[in-house]
Amino acid sequence: MELTAKLQALQRAVEEKRALRDRLEGQLQSLDRQWNELVEEMKGLGVTPDTIEEEIARLQQEARALMEEAEALLSKEVTSHDDDSFSF
């Protein structure tokens, strides 16, 4: 390949890399904005990125406790209806 062709190929490669860099910088800025919006929304809910895992665990435990309570109440309700005698 002659020198001019090599230089043109290198120039195209440089331009492609610059275009890629520009696209990636745009994506990074967009992701950064989204991250900041999520953090603000989380703050409104009373959590931060540092406390979110603890909050998820607390909510899961609370949900399990409520399910157990609901199952116990339903079981009690079913049992009390089974005890009622119906005679015809």
C-alpha positions as CSV (number, residue, x, y, z in Angstrom):
1,M,0.0,0.0,0.0
2,E,1.4,3.3,-0.9
3,L,1.9,6.0,1.7
4,T,-1.1,8.1,0.7
5,A,-3.4,5.2,1.0
6,K,-2.0,4.3,4.5
7,L,-2.4,7.9,5.7
8,Q,-6.0,7.9,4.4
9,A,-6.8,4.6,6.2
10,L,-5.3,6.0,9.4
11,Q,-7.3,9.2,9.1
12,R,-10.5,7.2,8.6
13,A,-9.7,5.1,11.7
14,V,-9.0,8.2,13.7
15,E,-12.3,9.7,12.6
16,E,-14.2,6.5,13.4
17,K,-12.6,6.4,16.9
18,R,-13.5,10.1,17.5
19,A,-17.1,9.4,16.5
20,L,-17.2,6.4,18.8
21,R,-15.8,8.5,21.6
22,D,-18.3,11.2,21.0
23,R,-21.2,8.7,21.0
24,L,-19.9,7.0,24.2
25,E,-19.5,10.4,25.9
26,G,-23.1,11.2,25.0
27,Q,-24.3,7.9,26.4
28,L,-22.3,8.5,29.6
29,Q,-23.8,11.9,30.1
30,S,-27.3,10.4,29.6
31,L,-26.6,7.6,32.1
32,D,-25.2,10.1,34.6
33,R,-28.4,12.2,34.3
34,Q,-30.5,9.1,34.8
35,W,-28.5,8.1,37.8
36,N,-28.9,11.5,39.4
37,E,-32.7,11.4,38.7
38,L,-32.9,7.9,40.3
39,V,-30.9,9.1,43.4
40,E,-33.3,12.1,43.8
41,E,-36.3,9.8,43.5
42,M,-34.8,7.4,46.0
43,K,-34.2,10.3,48.4
44,G,-37.9,11.2,48.1
45,L,-38.6,7.6,49.2
46,G,-36.3,7.9,52.1
47,V,-33.4,5.7,50.8
48,T,-30.0,6.3,49.2
49,P,-27.9,4.1,47.1
50,D,-26.0,3.1,50.3
51,T,-29.1,2.1,52.2
52,I,-31.2,0.6,49.4
53,E,-30.2,-3.0,50.0
54,E,-31.0,-2.8,53.7
55,E,-34.4,-1.2,52.9
56,I,-35.1,-4.0,50.4
57,A,-34.3,-6.6,53.0
58,R,-36.5,-4.8,55.6
59,L,-39.4,-4.7,53.1
60,Q,-39.0,-8.3,52.2
61,Q,-39.1,-9.3,55.9
62,E,-42.1,-7.1,56.4
63,A,-43.9,-8.7,53.5
64,R,-43.1,-12.2,54.8
65,A,-44.5,-11.3,58.2
66,L,-47.7,-9.9,56.7
67,M,-48.1,-13.0,54.6
68,E,-47.7,-15.2,57.6
69,E,-50.3,-13.1,59.5
70,A,-52.7,-13.3,56.6
71,E,-52.3,-17.0,56.3
72,A,-52.8,-17.4,60.0
73,L,-56.0,-15.3,59.9
74,L,-57.3,-17.2,56.9
75,S,-56.5,-20.5,58.6
76,K,-58.3,-19.4,61.7
77,E,-61.3,-18.3,59.6
78,V,-61.5,-21.6,57.8
79,T,-61.2,-23.5,61.0
80,S,-63.9,-21.5,62.7
81,H,-66.3,-22.3,59.8
82,D,-65.4,-25.9,59.9
83,D,-66.4,-26.0,63.5
84,D,-69.9,-24.6,62.8
85,S,-72.3,-27.5,62.5
86,F,-75.0,-27.4,60.0
87,S,-77.8,-29.8,60.4
88,F,-80.6,-30.2,58.0
